[in-house]
Amino acid sequence: MSTTGTIEDQNKTVAEVASKLFGAQITAHDVIGETLERVTDDTLDLNAIRPLLAARIAAGRHEWKGFDDFRRDPLAVWMELTLGIDLSALEKPKRAAPCTLTEAAARLSVDAGIDTSAADELLRSFLVAASALRTSQGRAPFAFKLHQFISGPGKVMTTLEPEGTRHITLDAQRFAPGRQQEGVLLFAAHFCRECGQEYHPVWRGNDGHFAPREIDDLAADDADGSGKPTWGFLAPRRSTQNYGGRLDDLPENWLDLTRAEPKVKPPYREAVPQDHLADATGRTGGGQPYWFIPGKFRFCLNCGFLHEAYGRDVNRLSSLSGEGRSSATTILTLSLLDSSLPKPTCPRAYRTRESSWASPTIGRTPRCRLATSTTSFTCSPCVRRWWPRSRLRAAPSPKSISRMRCSRR
């Protein structure tokens, strides 16, 4: 809530916010902070242990006879006073400012007179060894921990050039690196959640040229006085796409089929994709072929998936980072756990784990979720043991099973 200023300033800020939240007068004296105490020997400070660091590091192994021996370890004192607790001010002790492992290794390198890479390895090994110790109260000696933050890469940016030659980067910037004098623009790429077709959010100027825009940036449809949308999406035009510019390529509910000749309904006339040629600077009239979708993203030109009229484009299209930090961490953790577990070689190993099997469908060959093919059974007892009794008639015959081989062997 407040990390700047003195302790009194921080308490005052906390009291002001608390008074608004609870509707009562709360003063800075009512705010209770934390009281920190040292774990290592309080008679030793940084000036006392710096001359001892080189000899301590030369000793090598991180082993202590007991916790009292650990409290007098010069390296442990340096760790606590540098990374854990801040005693530099005249105020009461407070938590040290967080720093990266690289920054901590650089500080140890200066104080101990060793190489930075050696200091980095020493920090890692010492923290691992110290984590196994416990105080007399059964706690870990240090309150600080290592945190590794995982986040998505952001958006992918690309130029309006042919595949294979266009510049692609994860660094958000307006111009392609080294091509600012040419005016080569970078456009954000978003992807259809069904097929992966890329789309570039753009502004369309009065001269018909295109400029990059954020997917959530919108404008009034009559901003240029013509009543036509001045924003939309560009998509590379390909012969394999479902939409080819014909009337019957549009969604069926866009067409008025009550007349002899089908026509586009009035609400959708301004949303019909238009074919354009655009170069790397966004100018039209030459360059690569693109479809321009005026206004909101309505349907995918490649797979034909149709979206409802309401909703945000950022939810219809996915960027390169379609998940948050929490989801990314969960996925990575589960993937690591799954890869570290031993894999069985035959479905017989799953006698007590029926949940590991995919639900079989009548008329289809059953499949184990951990197998790599649909023919993963080795003998009829395997099928008879796992196939539900109500579906035994749909199970493969023993003659056909005898020709199957286990894909995990």
C-alpha positions as CSV (number, residue, x, y, z in Angstrom):
1,M,0.0,0.0,0.0
2,S,2.9,2.3,0.8
3,T,6.6,1.6,0.4
4,T,8.1,5.1,0.1
5,G,9.2,7.6,2.9
6,T,9.8,6.8,6.5
7,I,7.9,4.3,8.7
8,E,5.8,7.2,10.0
9,D,4.9,8.3,6.4
10,Q,3.9,4.8,5.5
11,N,1.7,4.4,8.6
12,K,0.0,7.7,7.8
13,T,-0.8,6.5,4.3
14,V,-2.2,3.2,5.6
15,A,-4.3,5.0,8.2
16,E,-5.8,7.3,5.5
17,V,-6.8,4.4,3.3
18,A,-8.2,2.4,6.2
19,S,-10.3,5.4,7.4
20,K,-11.9,5.5,3.9
21,L,-12.5,1.8,3.8
22,F,-14.0,1.3,7.2
23,G,-15.7,4.7,7.6
24,A,-14.0,5.4,10.9
25,Q,-11.1,7.7,12.0
26,I,-7.9,5.7,12.2
27,T,-4.7,7.4,13.1
28,A,-1.1,6.4,12.2
29,H,-0.6,5.3,15.8
30,D,-3.3,2.6,15.3
31,V,-1.3,0.9,12.5
32,I,0.7,-2.1,13.7
33,G,3.8,-2.9,11.6
34,E,6.1,-5.9,11.8
35,T,9.0,-6.3,14.1
36,L,12.1,-8.0,12.7
37,E,14.9,-9.6,14.6
38,R,18.1,-11.1,13.4
39,V,18.7,-14.8,13.1
40,T,22.5,-14.6,12.8
41,D,24.8,-13.3,15.6
42,D,23.8,-9.7,16.3
43,T,27.3,-8.9,17.4
44,L,28.5,-9.3,13.8
45,D,27.9,-6.7,11.1
46,L,29.0,-6.4,7.4
47,N,32.2,-4.6,8.3
48,A,33.2,-7.3,10.6
49,I,32.6,-10.3,8.3
50,R,33.8,-8.9,5.0
51,P,37.5,-9.7,5.7
52,L,36.4,-13.3,6.6
53,L,34.4,-14.0,3.4
54,A,37.4,-15.1,1.3
55,A,38.6,-17.7,3.8
56,R,35.0,-18.9,4.4
57,I,34.4,-19.3,0.6
58,A,37.7,-21.2,0.2
59,A,36.6,-23.7,2.8
60,G,34.0,-24.8,0.3
61,R,31.4,-27.1,1.8
62,H,28.3,-25.7,3.5
63,E,28.1,-27.9,6.7
64,W,27.4,-26.8,10.3
65,K,27.7,-28.6,13.5
66,G,24.5,-27.0,14.8
67,F,22.4,-23.9,14.4
68,D,24.7,-21.9,16.7
69,D,27.5,-22.6,14.3
70,F,25.4,-21.4,11.4
71,R,24.6,-18.1,13.2
72,R,28.3,-17.3,13.3
73,D,29.0,-18.2,9.7
74,P,30.3,-15.1,7.9
75,L,28.5,-16.1,4.7
76,A,25.2,-16.5,6.6
77,V,25.7,-13.1,8.2
78,W,26.3,-11.5,4.8
79,M,23.2,-13.2,3.3
80,E,20.9,-11.9,6.1
81,L,22.3,-8.4,6.2
82,T,22.4,-8.0,2.4
83,L,19.4,-9.9,1.2
84,G,17.1,-10.3,4.2
85,I,17.1,-7.4,6.5
86,D,18.1,-3.7,6.2
87,L,19.9,-2.1,9.1
88,S,21.4,0.8,7.2
89,A,18.9,3.4,8.6
90,L,18.6,4.7,12.1
91,E,15.0,3.4,12.2
92,K,14.0,-0.1,13.3
93,P,15.1,-3.0,11.1
94,K,13.1,-3.5,7.9
95,R,13.0,-5.9,5.1
96,A,15.7,-5.5,2.4
97,A,14.6,-4.4,-1.0
98,P,14.1,-7.4,-3.3
99,C,16.9,-8.0,-5.9
100,T,17.6,-10.5,-8.6
101,L,20.1,-13.4,-8.2
102,T,22.4,-11.7,-10.6
103,E,22.4,-8.5,-8.6
104,A,23.1,-10.4,-5.4
105,A,25.9,-12.3,-7.1
106,A,27.5,-9.0,-8.2
107,R,27.4,-7.7,-4.6
108,L,29.0,-10.8,-3.2
109,S,31.6,-10.7,-5.9
110,V,32.7,-7.2,-4.8
111,D,32.6,-7.9,-1.0
112,A,34.4,-11.3,-1.3
113,G,36.7,-10.5,-4.2
114,I,35.7,-13.5,-6.4
115,D,34.4,-13.9,-9.9
116,T,30.7,-13.1,-10.6
117,S,30.0,-16.6,-12.0
118,A,31.6,-18.2,-8.9
119,A,29.5,-15.9,-6.6
120,D,26.3,-16.9,-8.5
121,E,27.0,-20.6,-8.0
122,L,28.0,-20.1,-4.4
123,L,24.7,-18.3,-3.7
124,R,22.7,-21.1,-5.2
125,S,24.4,-23.8,-3.2
126,F,24.4,-21.9,0.0
127,L,20.6,-21.1,-0.2
128,V,19.8,-24.8,-0.9
129,A,22.0,-26.0,2.1
130,A,20.5,-23.3,4.4
131,S,17.0,-24.2,3.6
132,A,17.4,-27.6,5.3
133,L,18.3,-26.0,8.6
134,R,15.7,-25.2,11.3
135,T,15.8,-22.8,14.2
136,S,14.8,-23.9,17.7
137,Q,11.2,-22.9,16.9
138,G,11.3,-25.2,13.8
139,R,11.4,-22.4,11.3
140,A,13.7,-21.8,8.3
141,P,16.6,-19.5,9.2
142,F,15.8,-16.9,6.5
143,A,12.5,-15.3,5.7
144,F,13.3,-14.4,2.1
145,K,12.7,-16.8,-0.8
146,L,13.5,-17.0,-4.4
147,H,10.7,-16.1,-6.8
148,Q,10.7,-16.8,-10.5
149,F,8.0,-14.9,-12.4
150,I,6.6,-16.4,-15.5
151,S,4.7,-14.3,-18.0
152,G,3.7,-14.5,-21.6
153,P,5.8,-13.1,-24.4
154,G,3.3,-10.4,-25.3
155,K,2.2,-9.7,-28.8
156,V,3.9,-10.7,-32.1
157,M,4.5,-7.9,-34.5
158,T,5.0,-8.3,-38.2
159,T,5.3,-6.3,-41.4
160,L,2.9,-6.4,-44.3
161,E,5.2,-8.4,-46.5
162,P,5.1,-11.9,-48.1
163,E,5.5,-15.0,-45.8
164,G,9.1,-16.0,-45.5
165,T,10.4,-12.4,-46.0
166,R,8.3,-10.4,-43.6
167,H,9.9,-9.3,-40.3
168,I,8.5,-10.9,-37.2
169,T,9.4,-9.7,-33.7
170,L,8.1,-9.7,-30.1
171,D,9.4,-6.2,-29.4
172,A,6.5,-3.8,-29.6
173,Q,7.6,-0.8,-31.7
174,R,6.1,1.3,-34.5
175,F,8.7,0.7,-37.3
176,A,10.7,-2.4,-38.3
177,P,14.2,-2.3,-36.9
178,G,16.6,-0.4,-39.2
179,R,13.8,0.5,-41.6
180,Q,12.4,3.7,-40.1
181,Q,13.6,5.8,-42.9
182,E,11.7,3.6,-45.3
183,G,8.5,3.9,-43.2
184,V,8.1,0.2,-42.9
185,L,5.4,-0.3,-40.1
186,L,4.9,-3.2,-37.7
187,F,1.4,-4.5,-37.2
188,A,0.2,-6.5,-34.2
189,A,-0.9,-10.0,-35.1
190,H,-4.0,-11.7,-33.5
191,F,-5.2,-15.2,-34.4
192,C,-8.5,-17.0,-34.9
193,R,-9.1,-19.2,-31.9
194,E,-10.4,-22.0,-34.2
195,C,-7.9,-22.2,-37.1
196,G,-5.1,-19.8,-36.3
197,Q,-5.6,-17.4,-39.2
198,E,-3.7,-14.1,-38.5
199,Y,-5.4,-10.7,-38.4
200,H,-3.9,-7.2,-38.1
201,P,-5.9,-4.5,-36.3
202,V,-5.6,-1.3,-38.4
203,W,-6.9,2.2,-38.9
204,R,-7.9,3.3,-42.4
205,G,-7.2,6.9,-43.2
206,N,-9.1,9.2,-45.5
207,D,-6.6,8.4,-48.3
208,G,-7.3,4.7,-47.9
209,H,-3.9,3.9,-46.3
210,F,-3.6,1.6,-43.3
211,A,-1.9,2.3,-40.0
212,P,-1.5,0.0,-36.9
213,R,-3.9,0.2,-34.0
214,E,-4.5,-1.6,-30.7
215,I,-7.3,-4.2,-30.9
216,D,-9.3,-2.4,-28.2
217,D,-9.0,1.1,-29.8
218,L,-12.3,1.9,-31.5
219,A,-13.7,4.9,-33.4
220,A,-17.1,6.2,-34.4
221,D,-18.2,4.8,-37.7
222,D,-18.6,8.2,-39.3
223,A,-15.3,9.7,-38.0
224,D,-14.3,10.5,-41.6
225,G,-17.7,11.9,-42.6
226,S,-18.5,9.1,-45.0
227,G,-20.4,6.9,-42.7
228,K,-18.0,4.0,-43.4
229,P,-15.9,2.4,-40.6
230,T,-12.4,3.9,-40.3
231,W,-11.0,0.9,-38.5
232,G,-11.0,-2.9,-38.9
233,F,-8.7,-5.8,-39.6
234,L,-6.3,-6.9,-42.4
235,A,-5.9,-10.5,-43.3
236,P,-3.5,-11.9,-45.9
237,R,-5.4,-13.2,-48.9
238,R,-4.8,-16.9,-49.7
239,S,-6.4,-19.3,-52.2
240,T,-7.0,-21.9,-49.5
241,Q,-9.3,-19.6,-47.5
242,N,-13.0,-20.4,-47.1
243,Y,-13.9,-16.8,-48.2
244,G,-13.0,-15.9,-51.8
245,G,-15.0,-12.7,-52.2
246,R,-18.2,-14.4,-53.6
247,L,-21.6,-13.7,-52.3
248,D,-22.2,-17.3,-51.3
249,D,-19.0,-17.2,-49.2
250,L,-20.7,-14.9,-46.7
251,P,-22.5,-16.3,-43.6
252,E,-26.0,-17.4,-44.5
253,N,-27.7,-15.0,-42.0
254,W,-26.0,-12.1,-43.8
255,L,-28.0,-12.8,-47.0
256,D,-31.5,-11.9,-47.9
257,L,-32.8,-15.0,-49.8
258,T,-36.4,-14.0,-50.1
259,R,-35.8,-12.4,-53.5
260,A,-34.8,-14.0,-56.8
261,E,-31.3,-12.6,-56.6
262,P,-29.7,-12.9,-53.1
263,K,-28.4,-9.7,-51.6
264,V,-26.6,-8.7,-48.5
265,K,-28.9,-7.5,-45.7
266,P,-28.5,-3.7,-44.9
267,P,-27.0,-4.2,-41.4
268,Y,-24.1,-6.2,-42.9
269,R,-23.3,-4.3,-46.1
270,E,-20.6,-2.1,-44.5
271,A,-19.0,-5.2,-42.9
272,V,-18.4,-7.2,-46.1
273,P,-14.6,-7.9,-46.5
274,Q,-12.9,-5.9,-49.2
275,D,-9.8,-6.9,-51.2
276,H,-6.9,-4.5,-51.2
277,L,-3.2,-4.3,-52.2
278,A,-1.1,-2.9,-49.4
279,D,2.7,-2.5,-49.1
280,A,5.0,-2.6,-46.1
281,T,4.3,1.1,-45.4
282,G,0.5,0.6,-45.3
283,R,-0.1,2.4,-48.6
284,T,-2.7,0.9,-50.9
285,G,-2.6,0.3,-54.6
286,G,0.4,-2.0,-54.7
287,G,2.1,-4.7,-52.6
288,Q,0.6,-7.8,-51.2
289,P,-3.1,-8.9,-51.4
290,Y,-5.1,-8.5,-48.2
291,W,-8.7,-8.6,-47.1
292,F,-9.9,-5.6,-45.2
293,I,-12.7,-6.3,-42.7
294,P,-14.4,-3.0,-41.8
295,G,-15.4,-2.6,-38.2
296,K,-15.7,-5.4,-35.7
297,F,-14.5,-8.9,-36.4
298,R,-17.6,-10.9,-37.5
299,F,-16.4,-14.2,-39.0
300,C,-13.2,-15.9,-39.9
301,L,-12.2,-15.7,-43.5
302,N,-10.3,-19.0,-43.3
303,C,-12.5,-21.4,-41.4
304,G,-15.8,-19.5,-41.6
305,F,-16.4,-19.5,-37.8
306,L,-19.2,-17.0,-37.1
307,H,-19.3,-14.8,-34.0
308,E,-22.2,-13.2,-32.3
309,A,-23.0,-9.5,-32.9
310,Y,-22.1,-8.6,-29.4
311,G,-18.7,-9.1,-27.7
312,R,-15.2,-7.7,-27.8
313,D,-12.7,-8.4,-30.5
314,V,-10.0,-9.1,-28.0
315,N,-12.1,-12.1,-26.8
316,R,-12.8,-13.3,-30.3
317,L,-9.1,-13.3,-31.4
318,S,-6.2,-14.5,-29.4
319,S,-2.8,-12.9,-29.2
320,L,0.5,-14.8,-28.7
321,S,-0.1,-14.6,-24.9
322,G,-3.6,-15.9,-24.6
323,E,-3.2,-16.8,-20.9
324,G,-2.3,-15.0,-17.7
325,R,0.7,-15.6,-15.5
326,S,-1.3,-17.9,-13.1
327,S,-2.5,-20.1,-16.0
328,A,1.0,-20.2,-17.6
329,T,2.6,-21.3,-14.3
330,T,-0.1,-24.0,-13.8
331,I,0.4,-25.4,-17.3
332,L,4.2,-25.4,-17.0
333,T,4.0,-27.1,-13.5
334,L,1.7,-29.8,-14.7
335,S,3.8,-30.4,-17.8
336,L,6.9,-30.8,-15.6
337,L,5.2,-33.2,-13.3
338,D,3.8,-35.2,-16.1
339,S,7.2,-35.5,-17.8
340,S,8.8,-36.6,-14.5
341,L,6.4,-39.4,-13.8
342,P,7.2,-42.9,-15.1
343,K,5.0,-44.1,-18.0
344,P,3.6,-47.6,-18.0
345,T,4.3,-49.9,-20.9
346,C,0.9,-51.6,-21.1
347,P,-2.7,-50.9,-20.2
348,R,-2.5,-53.8,-17.6
349,A,-0.7,-51.3,-15.3
350,Y,-4.0,-49.3,-15.0
351,R,-6.0,-52.0,-13.2
352,T,-6.9,-49.5,-10.4
353,R,-7.1,-46.4,-12.5
354,E,-10.1,-46.6,-14.8
355,S,-10.1,-42.8,-14.9
356,S,-7.0,-42.9,-17.0
357,W,-9.0,-44.4,-19.9
358,A,-10.9,-42.3,-22.4
359,S,-14.6,-43.1,-22.5
360,P,-15.1,-45.7,-25.3
361,T,-17.6,-45.0,-28.0
362,I,-19.7,-47.8,-29.5
363,G,-18.4,-48.9,-32.8
364,R,-15.0,-47.4,-32.3
365,T,-11.7,-48.8,-31.1
366,P,-11.1,-47.8,-27.5
367,R,-8.1,-45.7,-26.8
368,C,-5.9,-45.2,-23.7
369,R,-5.1,-41.6,-23.0
370,L,-1.4,-42.4,-22.4
371,A,-1.1,-44.5,-25.6
372,T,0.1,-43.1,-28.9
373,S,-2.3,-45.0,-31.1
374,T,-5.8,-46.4,-31.0
375,T,-4.6,-50.0,-31.1
376,S,-2.9,-50.1,-27.7
377,F,-4.3,-53.4,-26.4
378,T,-2.3,-56.6,-26.3
379,C,-4.9,-59.3,-25.6
380,S,-8.6,-59.8,-25.1
381,P,-8.3,-60.0,-21.2
382,C,-7.2,-56.3,-21.3
383,V,-10.3,-55.4,-23.2
384,R,-12.6,-57.5,-21.1
385,R,-11.2,-56.1,-17.9
386,W,-11.6,-52.5,-18.9
387,W,-14.5,-52.4,-21.3
388,P,-17.8,-51.6,-19.6
389,R,-20.2,-54.6,-19.4
390,S,-23.0,-52.6,-21.0
391,R,-20.7,-52.2,-24.1
392,L,-19.1,-55.6,-24.3
393,R,-20.9,-56.3,-27.5
394,A,-19.2,-53.3,-29.1
395,A,-15.7,-54.4,-28.0
396,P,-13.3,-55.6,-30.7
397,S,-13.2,-59.4,-31.2
398,P,-10.3,-61.5,-29.9
399,K,-9.3,-62.3,-33.4
400,S,-8.9,-58.6,-34.3
401,I,-7.2,-57.9,-31.0
402,S,-4.6,-60.5,-31.6
403,R,-3.4,-58.4,-34.5
404,M,-3.0,-55.4,-32.3
405,R,0.3,-54.6,-30.6
406,C,0.9,-52.4,-27.5
407,S,2.1,-48.9,-28.6
408,R,4.0,-48.5,-25.3
409,R,6.3,-51.4,-25.8
